[in-house]
Amino acid sequence: MSDKKTILIADSGSTKTAWKLLKGNDEYELETPGINPYYQNSDEIRAALASNIQFIQIIAQKIEHIYFYGAGCSVPANNLLVQQALRPFFPDAQIEIAHDMLAAARALCGVNAGIACILGTGSNSCFFDGQNITHQIDNLGFWLGDEGSGGYLGKQLVINWFHKEMPTDLWQLFSETYQPNRDAMLDKVYKQPYPNRYLASFSIFLKNNIHHPWCIQQVAESFQLFFERYVARYPNSELVDVHFLGSVAYNYSEILSTTARSCGLRPGKLLGSAIEGLSLYHQQ
């Protein structure tokens, strides 16, 4: 192990970034706020990292290779933006930027063929042949897509509350829990950064009341829409395992598996985070 390179791996979503440092036999983990080049420029990313004490401690390590997997890192311009944000901290390291979908595929499928799905603040999926992503149905992001995600669940929940399209007992409980204010909420959603993160925070209400049939139905319908609109459209989707990654998949794992099977799919591996699977992948 002593002759292995010192590697830093990052798995970044819109809400948080998980980092893991691999140095010989030692491993060190930390967490920073999410990084998304669609919402932040290089200076903003750099400033957020520079203010994190744990991240500053990692800079002192002689890191040779950085694998950064992030939401929004699917186009060259965004990848360059993230690389420019990291370069001042790691001037001598080789930095590779890739989409979080590739992180999910490598962490979940390893070197086997399968379908990898991300269900966290946002949602995404791909078909992985064991080496490369060969098929991916475009997800149109928070405003036009993200079915099955925390952002989608929270958005639908807020809409249902405002239109009183939910059972009276849940409507009252939601009112007491959040005391929603229309003007304040619209400001958060349309004028403030990270509307997806903000609305995703409401999805915890479903988890806290998942014993209620209406909450179960909302989650199941969201997953079914995700499967029908994306996963079922991949070639041979019913013949390979469908793996899941992310907090929403983890929190509603039983509903997720049941809904997947009802759609004729084979649920496979489930991980709350990609970082452990990525560690194994890159150590190999």
C-alpha positions in Angstrom: 0.0 0.0 0.0 2.9 2.4 0.7 3.7 2.8 -3.0 0.2 3.8 -3.9 -0.6 7.3 -4.9 -2.3 9.7 -2.5 -5.8 10.1 -4.0 -8.6 12.5 -3.1 -12.1 11.5 -4.2 -15.1 13.8 -4.2 -18.8 12.9 -4.7 -20.7 16.1 -5.0 -24.4 16.8 -5.2 -26.4 20.0 -4.9 -26.7 19.6 -1.1 -23.4 18.2 0.1 -20.0 17.0 -1.1 -18.4 13.9 0.4 -14.6 13.7 0.2 -12.4 10.8 0.9 -8.6 10.9 1.1 -6.7 7.6 0.4 -3.1 7.7 1.6 -1.4 4.4 2.0 -3.3 2.5 4.7 -5.0 5.6 6.0 -8.3 7.0 5.0 -9.8 10.3 5.9 -13.4 11.5 5.2 -15.0 15.0 5.4 -18.0 16.8 4.1 -18.5 20.2 2.6 -21.5 22.0 1.2 -22.7 20.9 -2.3 -21.0 22.1 -5.4 -22.9 22.7 -8.6 -21.4 24.7 -11.5 -24.9 25.5 -12.8 -25.5 27.5 -9.6 -22.0 28.7 -8.7 -19.0 30.2 -10.4 -15.3 29.3 -9.7 -14.9 32.1 -7.2 -18.0 31.1 -5.2 -16.9 27.4 -5.1 -13.3 28.4 -4.1 -14.6 30.7 -1.3 -16.9 28.0 0.1 -14.1 25.5 0.2 -11.6 28.0 1.7 -13.9 28.6 4.6 -14.1 24.9 5.5 -11.6 24.0 8.2 -11.6 20.3 7.4 -10.9 21.0 3.7 -8.1 23.3 4.6 -6.4 20.5 6.6 -6.5 18.3 3.5 -4.7 20.8 1.4 -1.5 20.2 3.5 -1.4 16.6 2.1 0.6 15.9 -1.0 -2.2 14.8 -3.2 -1.3 13.4 -6.5 -4.6 12.6 -8.1 -8.1 14.1 -7.6 -11.2 12.4 -8.9 -14.1 14.9 -8.6 -17.6 13.6 -9.5 -20.2 16.3 -9.4 -23.8 17.3 -10.3 -23.7 19.5 -13.3 -20.3 18.3 -14.4 -21.6 16.9 -17.7 -20.4 19.6 -20.1 -16.8 20.8 -20.7 -17.4 24.4 -19.6 -18.8 23.3 -16.2 -15.9 20.8 -15.7 -13.4 23.6 -16.5 -15.1 25.9 -14.0 -14.8 23.3 -11.2 -11.2 22.5 -12.1 -10.3 26.2 -12.0 -11.9 26.4 -8.5 -9.8 23.4 -7.3 -6.5 24.2 -9.0 -5.3 26.9 -6.5 -5.6 24.4 -3.6 -3.9 21.6 -5.5 -1.4 23.1 -8.0 0.5 19.9 -8.6 -2.3 17.3 -8.6 -3.8 15.7 -11.6 -7.5 16.6 -11.5 -10.2 14.7 -13.3 -13.7 16.1 -13.4 -16.6 13.8 -14.2 -20.4 13.7 -13.9 -22.0 12.3 -10.8 -23.7 9.8 -13.0 -20.4 8.1 -13.8 -19.7 8.1 -10.1 -22.9 6.3 -9.4 -22.3 3.8 -12.2 -18.8 2.9 -11.0 -19.8 2.8 -7.3 -23.0 0.7 -8.0 -22.1 -1.5 -10.9 -18.3 -1.8 -10.6 -17.2 -3.7 -13.7 -20.6 -5.3 -14.4 -23.5 -4.2 -16.7 -26.5 -2.6 -15.0 -28.6 0.5 -14.6 -27.5 3.0 -12.1 -30.0 5.5 -10.6 -29.4 8.6 -8.4 -32.3 9.6 -6.2 -31.3 12.4 -3.9 -32.0 16.1 -4.0 -32.2 15.5 -7.8 -32.6 12.4 -9.9 -30.8 10.8 -12.8 -30.0 7.4 -14.4 -27.9 5.6 -17.0 -27.2 2.2 -18.6 -23.6 1.1 -17.8 -22.0 -1.7 -19.7 -19.3 -2.4 -17.1 -16.8 0.2 -18.5 -18.8 3.1 -20.0 -22.1 4.8 -19.9 -23.7 3.7 -23.2 -27.2 5.1 -22.8 -28.6 8.0 -20.8 -32.1 9.5 -21.1 -31.9 13.2 -20.5 -33.2 14.5 -17.2 -34.4 18.1 -17.6 -33.4 19.2 -14.1 -35.4 20.5 -11.2 -37.9 22.7 -13.0 -38.8 20.2 -15.8 -37.8 16.9 -14.4 -36.1 15.3 -11.4 -39.0 12.8 -10.9 -38.4 10.5 -7.9 -36.1 13.0 -6.2 -36.3 14.9 -2.9 -36.8 18.2 -4.8 -39.6 16.7 -6.8 -41.3 15.2 -3.7 -41.0 18.5 -1.8 -42.3 20.6 -4.7 -45.3 18.4 -5.1 -45.9 18.4 -1.4 -45.9 22.2 -1.2 -48.2 22.4 -4.2 -50.6 19.9 -2.6 -50.6 22.0 0.6 -51.3 25.3 -1.0 -54.2 23.8 -3.1 -55.4 21.7 -0.1 -55.1 18.5 -2.2 -54.1 16.4 0.8 -55.9 14.8 3.7 -57.0 17.3 6.4 -55.0 15.8 9.2 -51.8 16.0 7.1 -52.6 19.5 5.9 -53.0 20.7 9.5 -49.8 19.0 10.6 -47.9 20.5 7.7 -49.3 23.9 8.6 -48.2 23.5 12.2 -44.8 22.2 11.3 -43.7 24.8 8.7 -46.2 27.7 9.1 -45.9 28.3 5.3 -46.1 31.9 4.1 -46.8 32.2 0.4 -44.7 35.4 -0.3 -41.7 34.1 1.7 -41.9 30.7 -0.1 -42.2 32.2 -3.5 -39.2 34.4 -2.8 -37.2 31.4 -1.7 -38.2 29.4 -4.8 -37.9 32.1 -7.5 -35.4 34.6 -6.2 -33.0 32.8 -3.9 -30.2 30.3 -4.8 -30.8 26.5 -4.7 -34.6 26.3 -5.0 -34.2 22.5 -5.4 -32.4 22.2 -2.1 -35.0 24.4 -0.4 -38.0 22.4 -1.6 -36.2 19.1 -1.0 -36.1 20.0 2.7 -39.9 19.6 2.8 -39.7 16.0 1.7 -38.7 14.9 5.2 -42.3 15.5 6.1 -43.2 12.5 4.0 -40.6 10.4 5.7 -41.8 11.4 9.2 -45.3 10.5 8.3 -44.7 7.5 6.0 -47.1 5.4 8.0 -49.9 7.5 6.4 -51.3 5.9 3.2 -51.3 9.3 1.4 -47.6 9.8 2.0 -46.9 6.2 0.8 -48.9 7.0 -2.3 -47.0 10.2 -3.1 -43.6 8.5 -2.8 -44.7 5.4 -4.8 -46.2 7.6 -7.6 -43.0 9.6 -7.8 -40.9 6.5 -8.2 -43.3 5.0 -10.7 -43.0 8.1 -12.9 -39.2 7.9 -12.6 -39.2 4.3 -13.7 -41.6 4.7 -16.5 -40.1 7.9 -17.9 -36.5 6.8 -17.7 -35.5 3.4 -16.5 -37.9 1.3 -18.4 -36.8 2.9 -21.7 -33.2 1.5 -21.5 -32.5 -1.5 -23.6 -33.0 -4.8 -21.7 -34.0 -2.9 -18.6 -35.9 -5.9 -17.3 -32.8 -8.2 -17.7 -30.2 -6.4 -15.7 -30.1 -5.2 -12.0 -31.2 -1.7 -11.3 -29.1 -0.1 -8.6 -29.8 3.0 -6.5 -27.9 5.7 -4.9 -28.9 8.7 -2.7 -30.7 9.7 0.4 -34.2 9.4 -1.1 -33.6 5.9 -2.3 -32.1 5.0 1.1 -35.0 6.6 3.1 -37.7 5.0 1.1 -36.0 1.7 0.2 -39.0 -0.6 0.8 -41.4 1.5 -1.3 -38.6 1.9 -4.0 -38.1 -1.9 -4.3 -41.8 -2.6 -4.3 -42.5 0.0 -7.0 -39.5 -1.2 -9.1 -40.8 -4.8 -9.1 -44.3 -3.6 -10.0 -42.8 -2.0 -13.1 -41.1 -5.3 -14.1 -37.6 -4.2 -12.9 -35.0 -6.1 -10.8 -33.9 -3.9 -7.9 -30.2 -4.5 -7.1 -27.7 -2.7 -4.9 -28.7 0.3 -2.7 -26.2 2.8 -1.3 -26.8 6.0 0.6 -23.6 7.5 -0.8 -21.2 6.7 -3.7 -18.0 7.4 -1.8 -17.4 3.9 -0.5 -18.0 2.3 -3.8 -15.8 4.8 -5.5 -13.0 4.1 -3.0 -13.0 0.5 -3.9 -13.2 1.3 -7.6 -10.2 3.6 -7.5 -8.1 1.4 -5.1 -8.4 -1.3 -7.8 
